[in-house]
Amino acid sequence: MRREGGISKNTKQDQKRSVENVTLPLLLKKNALRFGDRKVALREKEFGIWQTVTWQRYWDNVKYFALGLYQLGFKKGDKLSVIGDNRPEWFYSELAAQSLGGAAVGIYPDSHLEQVEYIINHSDSTLVVAGDQEQADKILTIKDRCPGIRKLIVDDPKGMRNYDDPLLIFFKDVQGLGMSLAEKEPNLFDRMIDSLSAEDVGWIGYTSGTTGLPKGSMITHRNMVSAGILLDEVDKAKETDNYVSFLPIPWIGEQHYAIYWSLVSGFTVNFPEKVETTQQDMREIAPDIMLAPPRIWEKMCSDVQVKIQDAAWIKRKAYEFFLSVGYRVIDFRLGKKKPPAYLSFLNWLGYWLLFRSLKNYLGLARVRHVYTGGAPLGPEIFKMFQALDVNIKQAYGMTELSGGVIIHRTDEIRLDTVGKPLPGLEVKVTDDGEMLFKGATNFIGYYKNPEATKKALEDGWFHTGDAAIIDDDGQVIIVDRMGDVMKLADGSKFSPQLIENKLKFSPYIIDAIVIGQEKPFIAAMISIDMKNVGKWAENNQLPYTTFTDLSQKERVYELINGEIKKINQTLPKVAQVKRFVLLYKELDADDEELTRTRKVRRGFVAEKYKDLIVALYQDKNELEVVSNIRYRDGKEFQMKTKVRIEDVES
């Protein structure tokens, strides 16, 4: 890795690797020919039993579904929207659309009706695959507002026996159409696969929409295959590896790891039975590769902390002692120094006495390649998992970059960076601090938005919108979003994301929004972790009814005040939180406060809670608020309550 004129550049010869005419369906075909029925490609838990799909069956399912789509009139350039939970049928649908020269469009399963309608119409989708009755009902509700839909294909028909809408057809019936066509024209599908180009758009991924309406990023097969190949070059996956797919498939990170990388490397992708059983299912699979956003790691951290608090005193003391040993060992390793022999021995002892079983409880017993992405992970949580012998690495990526394009190398992990670019990709920082990207993973533009495309891809470099620094080792340090770096009234600059990550290390805080732009001091709006605070309330004999009631209890304010006070001690004086308010509800994507990838929509939140923000900088200790709460079906109700505002104890 070398740097020239602010550019971090990989000089390996293999950066010239060609992916000419390599597409995802072609990779699937090669894996089916190579492994046949000898190796499991996909595994799904149904009714408590793991059902396996070999590479040959994977290929057959995609083939018959693609030919069925062809019978329904799907052609090159068409779009197929998919909405539902993580299942093999999602993979079949996506690869089938791509096999015909079309593009798949992912919709988050918890999207409300307006979001579903927008994506279907904006993407010009002609067919929609719905995972189950719930998702099918959404499409049927808005079908009159989506005139482009020709057919609604339903995967799981449970509960839909009496549905007679002519728009409906079931997944198995579409595959039946494909089987009939395959008998008549046995070579048709192979000819379709061979005629595909690496330049064909295979995926339209909609951005988070943190600053406005989501934009459809057009990702080609060259982008997708390159992302898989380059990641495998940095962290080689084995054919025997297992990956658990539990993150929403519309997220580009899950696309990159579960689909692109698995097709490149041939490892097995596993699907939990349902969201609630994910951790148990992970324990059974014991994955070798894992990707999770900060929210998952924060939740695991909170669960561990709460369980330790409820454990016998000797276990608590043992945990505190061995964790402190782990922290000291990690400090040596991060500093590229060898820890003293006695520390290494104590760390080894702590692993076998305590942390080994803890890793197994979390489903991380065998994990070898483990990543966090989607947003920065707080250094405290990062360090805790490192101390537990979970070699967690930060990955940075964006929809427009086809996935994670900057990651830590195993022997070069640092808490303040996100690592180095994948081989062959270039990154540079402009004079005003914005990070730009260039390489084979760069998308080709936004669908039906040439103005935004021109702005984003000026001079062939993708403008990320992130403020960053490239250090002398070529490691990238992400400061914050360019528009999110704030400045106090006295001119002092601070990163709200850094402070928020520290606040979320507390087991009692699930979300935090830091404010202070052009203000005299920093304040925070805090959302409590209902599960952990509720457990604390029960242990302390504090009665409560609802989230709102619990959040406004005086003793809960005292609890959170103490947590913020401890966190303030780790921050520079200018970055310390002076006042706070506990929100009367959790931040919710259905209320448009979060994106579907759980990122805070700062502009929207600032407008929605503007009265609270004003009150934080006045002498008020209480404010009456009125808020509209929206459910996934679009229905709303009005909430009225009073919230407390407190100063942080010094």
Protein Blocks (a to p, Z undefined) as FASTA:
>chain_A
ZZeehiacdfbfklmpccehiafklmmmmmmmmnmmmbcfbdcdeehiacdddfklmmmm
mmmmmmmmmmnopaehiacddeddddfklmmmmmmmmmnopacddddfkbcfklmmmmmm
mnopabdcdfblmlmmmmmmmmmmmmmbmbdcdfblghilmgccfkbccfklmmmmmmmm
mmmmmmlmmmmmmmpcfkbcfbdcddeklnbccddddddfklmmmmmmmmmmmmccdfkb
ccddfbdfklmklmmmmmmmmmmnopacdddfblklmmmmmmmnopabdcddfklmmmmm
mmmmmmmmmmcfklmmmmmmmmmmmmmmmmmmmnopacdfklmmmmmmmmmmmmmmmmmm
nopmmombdcdehiacdfklmmmmmmnopacddddddfklopafbdcdfklccfkbgbja
dehiacdddfkopacdddjklcfbdehilklmmmmmgghiacehpacdddfkopacdfbd
fklpccdfkopacdfklmmmmmmmpmkbfbdcddhehpabdcddddddfklmmmmmmmno
pacfblmlmmmpfklmmmmmmmmmmmmmmpcfklpcfbdcddfbdcdfklomacfkopac
fklmmmmmmmmmmmmmmcbfbdcdddddddfkopacddddddddddddZZ
